[in-house]
Amino acid sequence: MDISSATAPSSPEVEVMKKATEVQERQILKVLESATEQSKQAAAQKTGLGNHLNITG
């Protein structure tokens, strides 16, 4: 690739690919956040310590 093509304006195809990559990144982040939350809930259930403590005295 020569320098002139590296500095050329983006083609519509490149813009579409950039947008698709951004959408995929957002979807992956949502999946990771969901997995993290599920992991926290599973750990809370196993240990008995978690979001819903019901302590009566």
N, C-alpha and C positions, 0 to 999 in steps of 0.2 A: 504494500500500500504506500503510495507516495504522499507527500505532505499536502498537496493540493486537494486530494480526495478526503483527507482527514479533516480539513477545515471547511469542506463544502456544506451547504445547508442540508438539513435533514430531509430525507424523502418521507412521503406519507407512510410507507411501509415501516420505516424505522420508528416513526412516532407511534404507530399501532403496536409495535413490539414493545416499546417503552411502557405504554399504557397497560398492556397485558401483563408485563412483568410487575408493575406496581400493584395491579389487582391481585396477582398471585401472592405477592409479599403480604398484603393485608389479610388474605385468606389464611396463609400460613401462621401469621401472628395470632389470629383468632383461634386456630386449632391449638397452638401452643398454650395460649392463655386458658383455654378450656381444659387441656390436659393437666396444667398446673393446678387448677382449681379442683379437678377430680382427684388428683393425687393428695391434695391437702385434706379433702373430705374423707378419703379412704384411710389416711393416717389418723385422722381424728376418731374415726369409728373403731380402729384397731386399738388405740390407746385409751379411748374413753375421754380423751381431752379434745375439745373442739369447739365448734361454733355454738352448740346448744348445750350448755351446762345447766343442769337442773339440780341445784344444791338446796336442800331444805334442812333447816336446823331445828 
